[in-house]
Amino acid sequence: MSAEKPFYEDGLHFSCRRCSLCCRRDEGCVFLTRDDLDALAKEHAMRREDFLLTYCRWVPIAYRDQLLSLKEKANNDCIFWKDGCAVYNARPLQCRSYPFWKNHLSGKENWDQATAECPGAGRGQHHTKEIIEAWIASEDANPIIRRTRP
């Protein structure tokens, strides 16, 4: 018996239009991996600890567990949004891999709902199944920084 093929078997079209809809106005979190933290600290010529204090916050997810996220401005814009992404070349994996996130790719309905307002979805560059699954593997291989409070 063969496994069901994913809805993206023939690939998907997507090209970021830098519209900033995913970076602004809506409450959300940009979670960071260790590589993200290192790249962003380097981009700002800061020590990791100083970058954490200046640009990051801990988001509670369970009893004592927290995930590391970038801060947002009071209007919910990403802390690094300034007429566009101010850290585009060092942007976190979550931003680079959008919209090819595991939860978006779990079914066609999820994909359609997640990308409904994105002007780059369904247009532009063709991403093969292999490329899409490489993004999923990258998400799995680069866990979000997590801590447990005492």
C-alpha positions as CSV (number, residue, x, y, z in Angstrom):
1,M,0.0,0.0,0.0
2,S,1.5,3.3,-1.0
3,A,1.5,6.4,1.3
4,E,-0.6,9.3,0.2
5,K,1.3,11.9,-1.8
6,P,1.5,15.4,-0.3
7,F,-0.6,18.1,-1.9
8,Y,2.6,19.8,-3.0
9,E,3.8,16.7,-4.9
10,D,4.3,18.8,-8.1
11,G,5.7,21.7,-6.1
12,L,4.4,25.1,-5.3
13,H,4.9,28.6,-6.6
14,F,6.0,31.3,-4.3
15,S,8.1,34.5,-4.5
16,C,8.4,36.9,-1.6
17,R,7.1,40.3,-2.7
18,R,8.5,42.0,0.4
19,C,5.0,43.2,1.1
20,S,5.7,42.9,4.8
21,L,2.2,41.5,5.6
22,C,3.9,38.7,7.6
23,C,6.2,41.2,9.4
24,R,3.7,43.8,10.6
25,R,0.6,44.8,12.4
26,D,-0.5,41.3,13.6
27,E,0.6,39.9,16.9
28,G,3.0,37.0,16.5
29,C,6.3,35.6,17.3
30,V,9.6,35.3,15.4
31,F,11.2,32.3,17.1
32,L,15.0,32.0,17.0
33,T,17.3,29.1,16.6
34,R,20.9,29.2,17.8
35,D,22.1,29.9,14.3
36,D,19.6,32.8,14.0
37,L,20.7,34.3,17.3
38,D,24.4,34.1,16.3
39,A,23.8,35.6,12.8
40,L,21.6,38.5,14.2
41,A,24.1,39.2,17.0
42,K,26.9,39.3,14.4
43,E,24.8,41.5,12.1
44,H,24.5,44.0,14.9
45,A,28.2,43.6,16.1
46,M,26.9,42.6,19.5
47,R,27.6,39.9,22.0
48,R,25.0,37.2,22.1
49,E,24.0,38.2,25.7
50,D,23.6,41.9,24.8
51,F,21.5,41.0,21.7
52,L,19.2,38.8,23.9
53,L,18.7,41.7,26.3
54,T,18.0,44.3,23.7
55,Y,16.0,42.5,21.0
56,C,14.6,39.3,22.5
57,R,11.9,38.1,24.8
58,W,10.9,34.7,26.3
59,V,7.4,33.4,25.3
60,P,5.7,31.0,27.7
61,I,4.5,27.9,26.1
62,A,3.9,25.5,28.9
63,Y,4.1,25.3,32.7
64,R,7.7,26.4,32.9
65,D,8.9,26.2,29.3
66,Q,9.6,29.2,27.2
67,L,10.7,29.8,23.6
68,L,13.0,32.6,22.5
69,S,11.4,35.2,20.2
70,L,12.3,38.6,18.8
71,K,10.5,41.5,20.5
72,E,7.8,43.4,18.6
73,K,7.1,47.1,18.5
74,A,4.0,48.4,20.3
75,N,2.1,48.2,17.0
76,N,3.1,44.5,16.6
77,D,5.6,45.2,13.8
78,C,8.7,43.1,14.0
79,I,11.5,44.9,15.9
80,F,13.5,44.9,12.7
81,W,10.9,46.3,10.4
82,K,11.9,49.8,9.1
83,D,10.3,50.4,5.7
84,G,11.2,46.8,5.0
85,C,13.3,44.2,6.8
86,A,16.4,45.8,8.3
87,V,18.1,42.4,8.7
88,Y,17.0,40.8,5.4
89,N,20.4,39.1,4.8
90,A,20.5,37.7,8.4
91,R,16.8,37.1,8.9
92,P,15.8,34.1,11.0
93,L,15.0,30.7,9.6
94,Q,11.3,31.2,10.3
95,C,11.3,34.2,8.0
96,R,13.5,32.7,5.3
97,S,11.4,29.5,5.1
98,Y,8.0,31.2,5.0
99,P,5.6,30.0,3.8
100,F,7.1,26.5,3.8
101,W,6.4,25.7,7.4
102,K,5.5,22.2,8.5
103,N,2.1,23.3,9.9
104,H,1.2,25.1,6.6
105,L,2.2,22.0,4.6
106,S,0.3,19.5,6.6
107,G,-2.7,19.8,4.2
108,K,-4.0,21.8,1.3
109,E,-6.6,23.5,3.5
110,N,-3.9,24.7,6.0
111,W,-1.8,25.9,3.1
112,D,-4.7,27.9,1.5
113,Q,-5.7,29.4,4.8
114,A,-2.1,30.3,5.8
115,T,-1.3,31.9,2.5
116,A,-4.7,33.5,1.6
117,E,-3.5,37.1,2.0
118,C,0.1,36.6,0.8
119,P,0.6,38.2,-2.6
120,G,3.6,35.9,-3.3
121,A,1.8,32.6,-2.8
122,G,0.8,30.8,-6.0
123,R,3.0,33.1,-8.1
124,G,6.6,33.4,-9.1
125,Q,9.3,30.9,-8.4
126,H,8.5,27.2,-8.6
127,H,9.6,25.2,-5.6
128,T,9.9,21.5,-6.1
129,K,8.8,18.9,-3.6
130,E,12.5,18.3,-2.8
131,I,13.1,22.0,-2.0
132,I,9.9,22.2,0.1
133,E,10.9,19.1,2.1
134,A,14.4,20.6,2.6
135,W,12.8,23.5,4.3
136,I,10.8,21.1,6.5
137,A,14.1,19.2,7.3
138,S,15.8,22.5,8.1
139,E,13.0,23.3,10.6
140,D,13.5,19.9,12.2
141,A,17.3,20.2,12.3
142,N,17.3,23.7,13.8
143,P,15.2,23.7,16.9
144,I,13.9,26.9,18.5
145,I,15.9,28.0,21.6
146,R,14.0,26.8,24.6
147,R,14.4,27.1,28.3
148,T,12.8,25.8,31.4
149,R,12.4,28.3,34.3
150,P,13.3,26.9,37.7
